[in-house]
């Protein structure tokens, strides 16, 4: 049998309106003795408050919407962990949506979180080169109705957020690899329609230009582990003569692509780093434990999620954007082998 609010009110000897004010969190709460009678009655009967009724009573659902591109990617799961940590003790709970990098799915998630009366929305992931006009319009409507939007990656106009210096960090990675002795580079670019990929690719090229070098190849593909595996396999199949001339250094636009490339290299019977040196970008948690450990650009992913949560809870100016710098971390996978 479903226990209703009226049943709790009858058990506690109060009106349904009084029971509702106690259990749904209204600011017009009755005296504590009466409130305690209602709570005990609800517990005896096994009554659970209706979340929609609570949202109406409080004008808020006590929720934060978190939208990521791919929760299976450790980049996004680390950010999600940081968001949860940053909200700890605030009374807010996280609702998660993973879009599989589909723009329409992302818009559906934004609209859903708007309708749930969430306190705020955190969007993590690269924007597209083509623009985000529908998202910009939805965000503006949400903000006008009291919502707060935090963006991790490339914040939109009028939003709070964290902007990653992808270009400068990628350039610095190449500088350090050139200092090690590397001269023969292949760029595993990813989806060139993403701003993150465009910026990291531009940074790689800038670093090569500074050294008077050109990439042996620029390989676009899907910005995932399987994407890295596929394009690296195709390159190795077609470039045996290139590999035979000496060690190449692969610059992957993110870590999961680098891991896919690592699998492709091993399947081809080649060695890392002796035949193919390998570098990623982001520093997901598994990289240091790989054999060999993988060079990357370290981003403070957990901290980025936590900062986004604190920005949502705080009172920063609506145009506040923090720039996050990446730090190259050189590991065994890019040991120079002349």
C-alpha positions in Angstrom: 0.0 0.0 0.0 1.3 3.5 -0.9 1.6 5.8 2.1 0.2 9.2 1.3 0.9 12.6 3.0 -2.7 12.6 4.3 -2.0 9.3 6.1 1.0 10.9 7.9 -1.1 13.9 8.8 -3.8 11.7 10.3 -1.2 9.7 12.2 0.4 12.8 13.6 -2.9 14.5 14.3 -2.1 17.6 12.2 -3.5 19.0 9.0 -2.1 17.9 5.6 -0.8 21.4 5.0 1.2 21.3 8.3 2.6 17.8 7.4 3.6 19.2 4.0 5.4 22.2 5.4 7.4 19.8 7.7 8.3 17.1 5.2 8.6 19.2 2.0 10.9 21.8 3.6 8.8 24.9 3.5 10.2 28.1 5.1 6.9 28.3 7.1 7.8 25.4 9.4 5.6 24.8 12.5 6.9 24.6 16.1 9.6 22.0 16.6 7.4 19.7 18.8 4.8 19.5 16.1 7.4 19.0 13.4 8.9 16.1 15.4 5.5 14.5 15.7 5.1 14.6 11.9 8.6 13.2 11.3 8.1 10.3 13.7 4.7 9.5 12.1 6.3 9.5 8.6 9.0 7.2 9.9 6.5 4.8 11.5 4.5 4.6 8.3 7.4 4.4 5.9 6.5 7.6 4.1 9.0 9.1 1.7 8.6 12.8 0.7 7.8 13.6 -2.9 10.8 15.3 -4.6 8.6 17.4 -6.9 6.5 18.6 -3.9 9.7 19.5 -2.1 11.0 21.5 -5.1 7.7 23.5 -5.2 7.9 24.2 -1.4 11.5 25.3 -1.6 11.5 26.8 -5.1 14.5 24.5 -5.6 15.1 20.8 -6.1 18.4 20.8 -4.2 20.1 19.4 -7.3 23.0 20.3 -9.5 23.1 19.0 -13.1 26.5 17.7 -14.4 26.8 17.2 -18.1 29.9 15.4 -19.5 30.8 14.0 -22.9 31.7 10.5 -21.9 31.5 9.2 -18.3 33.6 6.1 -19.3 36.5 8.5 -20.1 38.6 8.9 -16.9 39.0 12.6 -17.8 35.3 13.2 -17.1 34.9 10.7 -14.2 37.8 12.6 -12.4 36.0 15.9 -12.9 32.7 14.4 -11.7 34.5 13.2 -8.5 35.8 16.7 -8.0 32.3 18.2 -8.4 30.9 15.9 -5.8 33.7 16.7 -3.4 33.2 20.4 -3.9 29.5 20.2 -3.1 30.0 18.0 0.0 28.2 19.6 3.0 26.2 22.0 0.8 23.0 19.9 0.9 23.1 19.7 -3.0 23.1 16.4 -4.9 24.5 15.8 -8.4 22.4 14.5 -11.3 24.7 13.2 -14.1 24.1 13.1 -17.8 26.6 11.7 -20.3 26.1 12.9 -23.9 28.4 10.6 -25.9 29.6 13.8 -27.6 26.2 14.4 -29.3 25.1 18.0 -29.4 21.4 17.3 -29.4 21.7 15.0 -26.4 23.6 17.7 -24.6 20.7 20.2 -25.3 18.2 17.6 -24.1 20.1 17.3 -20.8 20.3 21.1 -20.4 16.5 21.4 -20.9 15.8 18.6 -18.5 18.0 20.1 -15.8 16.3 23.4 -16.3 12.9 21.8 -15.9 14.0 20.0 -12.7 14.7 23.5 -11.1 18.3 22.6 -10.5 20.4 25.1 -8.5 23.0 25.1 -11.3 24.4 23.2 -14.2 28.1 22.2 -14.7 29.0 21.4 -18.4 32.4 19.7 -18.8 33.9 19.2 -22.3 35.0 20.8 -25.4 32.8 23.1 -27.4 32.6 22.8 -31.2 34.2 25.0 -33.8 30.8 25.5 -35.5 29.4 27.4 -32.5 26.8 26.8 -29.8 24.0 29.3 -30.5 21.1 27.0 -29.2 23.1 26.3 -26.0 24.0 30.0 -25.5 20.2 30.9 -25.8 19.2 28.1 -23.3 21.9 29.1 -20.8 20.8 32.8 -21.0 17.1 31.8 -20.3 18.3 29.6 -17.4 20.4 32.4 -15.9 17.5 34.9 -16.2 15.4 32.5 -14.1 18.0 32.3 -11.4 20.1 29.3 -12.5 23.9 29.3 -12.5 26.0 27.7 -15.3 29.7 26.7 -14.8 31.6 25.5 -17.8 34.9 23.5 -17.8 36.9 23.8 -21.0 35.7 26.7 -23.0 33.2 28.9 -21.1 30.4 30.5 -23.1 29.7 34.3 -22.8 28.1 35.2 -19.5 29.0 31.9 -17.8 31.4 31.2 -15.0 34.0 28.6 -15.7 37.5 27.2 -16.1 39.3 27.7 -19.4 42.1 25.3 -20.1 45.2 26.7 -21.9 45.4 23.8 -24.3 47.5 25.6 -26.9 50.2 26.9 -24.6 50.4 23.6 -22.7 50.7 21.7 -26.0 53.5 24.0 -27.2 55.4 23.5 -24.0 55.2 19.7 -24.2 56.7 19.8 -27.7 59.5 22.1 -26.5 60.5 19.6 -23.8 60.4 16.7 -26.1 62.6 18.5 -28.6 65.0 19.2 -25.8 65.1 15.4 -25.2 66.3 15.0 -28.8 63.1 14.1 -30.6 62.8 15.4 -34.2 60.3 13.1 -36.0 56.8 13.7 -34.8 53.3 12.4 -35.7 50.2 14.2 -34.4 47.2 12.0 -33.4 44.8 14.9 -33.6 41.3 13.6 -32.9 38.1 15.4 -34.0 39.2 18.7 -35.6 35.6 20.0 -35.1 36.3 20.3 -31.4 37.9 23.5 -30.0 40.1 21.5 -27.6 41.5 19.5 -30.5 42.0 22.6 -32.7 43.9 24.4 -29.8 46.0 21.4 -28.9 46.9 20.8 -32.6 47.8 24.5 -33.0 50.0 24.2 -29.9 51.8 21.1 -31.3 52.4 22.9 -34.6 53.6 26.0 -32.8 56.2 24.0 -30.8 57.4 22.3 -34.0 57.7 25.6 -35.9 59.8 27.0 -33.0 62.2 24.1 -33.5 62.2 24.4 -37.3 60.4 21.1 -37.6 57.3 19.8 -39.4 55.1 16.9 -38.5 55.6 13.7 -40.5 51.8 13.3 -40.4 48.7 14.8 -38.8 46.0 12.1 -38.2 42.5 13.2 -37.4 40.0 10.8 -35.9 37.6 10.1 -33.1 38.6 11.6 -29.8 38.4 8.3 -27.9 40.6 5.2 -27.1 39.1 3.3 -30.1 39.7 6.3 -32.3 43.4 6.3 -31.3 43.6 2.6 -32.0 42.1 2.9 -35.4 44.1 5.8 -36.8 47.4 4.6 -35.3 46.8 1.1 -36.8 46.1 2.6 -40.2 49.2 4.8 -40.0 51.5 1.9 -39.0 50.1 -0.3 -41.8 50.9 2.4 -44.3 54.2 3.8 -43.0 56.5 0.8 -42.4 59.3 2.6 -44.3 58.9 5.7 -42.1 59.2 3.6 -38.9 62.2 1.8 -40.3 64.1 5.1 -40.5 64.2 5.5 -36.7 62.2 6.4 -33.7 59.1 8.6 -34.2 57.3 10.5 -31.4 53.5 10.4 -31.4 51.7 13.4 -29.9 48.1 12.3 -29.0 45.5 15.0 -28.4 44.3 13.2 -25.3 45.3 10.3 -23.0 42.7 7.8 -24.1 43.8 8.2 -27.7 47.4 7.7 -26.6 46.3 4.4 -24.9 44.6 3.3 -28.1 47.8 4.1 -30.0 49.8 2.1 -27.5 47.7 -1.0 -28.2 48.2 -0.4 -32.0 52.0 -0.2 -31.6 52.1 -3.4 -29.6 49.9 -5.3 -32.1 52.2 -4.2 -34.9 55.1 -5.9 -33.0 56.8 -2.5 -32.3 58.2 -1.2 -29.0 57.5 1.9 -26.9 59.6 3.9 -26.7 62.4 2.3 -28.8 60.4 2.4 -32.1 57.5 4.7 -31.2 57.7 7.3 -28.4 54.2 8.3 -27.2 52.8 11.3 -25.4 49.2 12.1 -24.3 47.3 15.0 -22.8 45.3 15.3 -19.5 47.1 12.9 -17.2 44.3 10.5 -16.4 44.9 8.3 -13.3 46.1 5.2 -15.1 48.9 6.6 -17.1 51.7 6.5 -14.5 50.9 2.8 -13.8 51.3 1.7 -17.5 54.4 -0.1 -18.6 56.0 2.0 -19.8 54.6 5.0 -18.0 53.1 7.5 -20.4 54.3 11.1 -20.9 51.4 13.6 -20.8 50.3 17.1 -20.0 49.0 17.1 -16.5 45.7 18.9 -15.8 44.4 19.0 -12.2 41.1 17.2 -13.2 39.8 16.5 -9.7 40.6 20.0 -8.6 38.9 21.4 -11.7 35.7 19.7 -10.8 36.0 20.9 -7.2 36.7 24.5 -8.3 33.6 24.4 -10.6 31.4 23.3 -7.7 32.8 26.0 -5.5 32.2 28.6 -8.2 28.6 27.4 -8.3 28.2 27.8 -4.6 30.0 31.1 -4.4 29.2 34.6 -5.5 31.7 35.4 -8.2 30.9 37.8 -10.9 28.9 36.3 -13.8 31.8 36.8 -16.2 34.5 35.2 -14.0 36.7 32.7 -15.8 39.8 31.0 -14.4 42.6 29.8 -16.7 44.0 26.4 -16.0 47.6 25.7 -17.2 48.8 22.2 -18.1 52.1 20.9 -16.9 54.1 18.5 -19.1 55.1 15.3 -17.2 57.9 13.4 -19.0 57.8 9.6 -18.4 59.3 6.5 -19.8 57.2 6.4 -23.0 59.2 9.3 -24.5 62.7 8.3 -23.7 64.8 9.3 -26.6 66.4 6.4 -28.5 68.8 7.6 -31.2 
